[in-house]
Amino acid sequence: MSTRHCPHCGTPFVRAVAPSGATDRALRWFNVIPFRCQLCTHRFRAASGPGGASAMGIDRRQFSRLATSMEARILDPSEVSGATRVPDISMGGCALSDVRLPKGSFLSLALKPMSDTDEIQVKAAMVCSVRPDSVGVRFLELQPDAQQRLSHVVLGLLVGQSHQPTRYS
């Protein structure tokens, strides 16, 4: 089976995602399912091949969470401020460890990747899940240059992850 590529940016880092409407659900009968590029965030549909969508293990997340260890600062003065760690990240959001924020709160972030000297500014983000040791944050607004820099960080993590040995290799 050939590797699927994003028709927008050409990367092979695409992920099958859950259907989001009547058209997606109808096309599923013909083994055409939605995909999301993990770098440029483009959403597209493609044939899933033999076995159909059920064999692909689709989950509800649009983006794969990638393990990392970077610093972040919460910039909103109305919320808890200060430094925190990012244990995982994707183009759509991240987790923040050791911080207490209520679900539904809005904040701004400055992410500090280890490979980059400048911070990545997330203008608007929302807390979507709260766990005992971390909160899950969805990115709502990124400037184009910040999105491109985040894309480079995610690409580095995806490439590093694809070179990790698995128990099946």
C-alpha positions in Angstrom: 0.0 0.0 0.0 1.4 3.4 -0.9 1.8 6.2 1.6 -0.9 8.8 1.6 0.3 12.4 1.2 -1.4 15.8 1.8 -2.6 17.3 -1.5 -1.9 20.8 -0.1 1.7 20.6 1.2 2.8 17.1 0.1 3.8 15.7 3.5 3.2 12.1 4.3 2.2 13.0 7.9 -1.6 12.7 7.5 -4.1 11.1 9.9 -7.6 9.6 9.3 -10.1 11.7 11.3 -13.7 11.2 12.4 -16.4 12.2 9.9 -17.9 15.6 10.6 -21.1 15.8 8.6 -23.6 14.1 6.5 -21.4 14.1 3.4 -18.5 12.4 5.3 -20.9 9.8 6.7 -22.4 9.1 3.3 -19.0 8.8 1.6 -17.9 6.3 4.3 -20.1 3.8 2.5 -17.8 4.1 -0.5 -14.6 3.8 1.7 -13.9 7.5 1.3 -12.9 9.0 4.6 -11.6 12.4 5.8 -7.9 12.9 6.6 -6.1 15.8 8.3 -2.5 16.9 7.5 -0.5 17.0 10.8 1.6 20.0 9.6 -0.4 22.4 7.4 -3.8 21.3 9.0 -5.5 20.8 5.6 -8.5 18.5 5.7 -9.2 16.3 2.7 -11.0 13.1 1.7 -9.5 10.0 0.1 -10.3 6.4 -0.5 -9.2 4.2 2.4 -8.6 1.1 0.4 -9.4 -2.5 1.4 -10.6 -2.9 5.0 -12.3 0.4 5.1 -12.2 3.1 7.8 -12.7 0.7 10.6 -9.3 -0.9 9.9 -7.6 2.5 10.2 -8.4 3.1 13.9 -10.0 6.5 13.6 -10.3 8.4 16.9 -11.9 11.8 17.7 -8.7 13.8 17.7 -7.8 15.8 14.5 -4.1 15.9 15.3 -1.7 13.4 16.9 -0.3 14.4 20.2 3.5 14.2 20.2 5.6 13.8 23.3 7.9 16.7 24.0 9.4 18.7 26.8 9.3 22.4 26.3 8.7 25.4 28.4 5.6 27.6 28.2 4.5 30.8 29.8 0.9 31.7 30.4 0.6 35.4 29.3 -2.9 36.3 30.5 -2.7 38.5 33.6 -6.3 37.5 34.5 -5.3 33.8 34.8 -2.6 32.0 36.6 0.7 33.3 35.2 4.1 31.9 35.2 6.1 29.1 33.6 4.9 25.6 33.0 6.0 22.5 31.0 4.4 21.1 27.8 4.5 17.3 27.9 2.8 16.9 24.5 1.9 19.1 21.6 0.2 19.1 18.2 -0.8 21.7 15.6 -4.2 21.9 17.3 -3.2 22.2 21.0 -1.0 21.0 23.8 -1.1 19.8 27.4 0.2 22.1 30.2 1.5 20.3 33.3 1.3 21.4 36.9 -1.1 24.2 36.3 -4.7 24.6 37.6 -7.1 26.3 35.2 -10.9 25.8 35.0 -12.3 24.1 31.9 -13.5 26.7 29.4 -11.0 29.4 30.4 -9.2 31.4 27.7 -5.6 32.3 27.8 -2.5 33.3 25.7 0.7 31.3 25.7 4.3 31.7 24.7 5.9 28.3 23.8 9.6 28.0 24.0 10.8 25.1 21.8 14.3 23.8 22.6 15.4 24.1 19.0 14.3 27.7 18.5 15.5 30.9 20.1 12.2 32.8 19.7 9.0 31.9 21.5 5.9 30.9 19.6 3.0 33.2 20.5 -0.4 31.6 20.8 -2.8 34.6 20.8 -5.8 32.7 22.0 -6.2 29.2 23.5 -9.0 27.5 25.5 -8.8 24.9 28.2 -10.7 21.9 27.0 -9.9 19.2 29.5 -8.7 19.2 33.1 -6.7 16.3 34.6 -5.1 16.0 38.1 -1.6 16.7 36.8 -2.3 18.7 33.6 -4.8 20.6 31.4 -5.5 20.1 27.7 -5.4 23.3 25.7 -6.8 23.9 22.2 -5.2 26.6 20.1 -7.7 29.0 18.7 -5.6 31.8 17.2 -2.1 31.7 15.8 -0.5 34.3 13.6 0.7 32.8 10.3 4.4 33.1 11.2 3.7 31.4 14.6 1.8 28.6 12.8 4.7 28.1 10.4 7.2 27.9 13.3 4.9 25.5 15.2 4.7 23.4 12.0 8.5 23.1 12.0 8.6 22.0 15.6 5.8 19.4 15.0 7.7 18.2 11.8 10.8 17.6 13.9 8.8 15.7 16.5 7.1 13.6 13.8 10.4 12.8 12.0 11.9 11.8 15.3 8.9 9.7 16.2 9.0 7.9 12.8 12.7 6.9 13.4 11.9 5.4 16.9 12.0 1.6 16.8 8.6 0.0 17.6 7.9 -3.5 18.8 6.7 -4.3 15.3 9.9 -3.2 13.5 
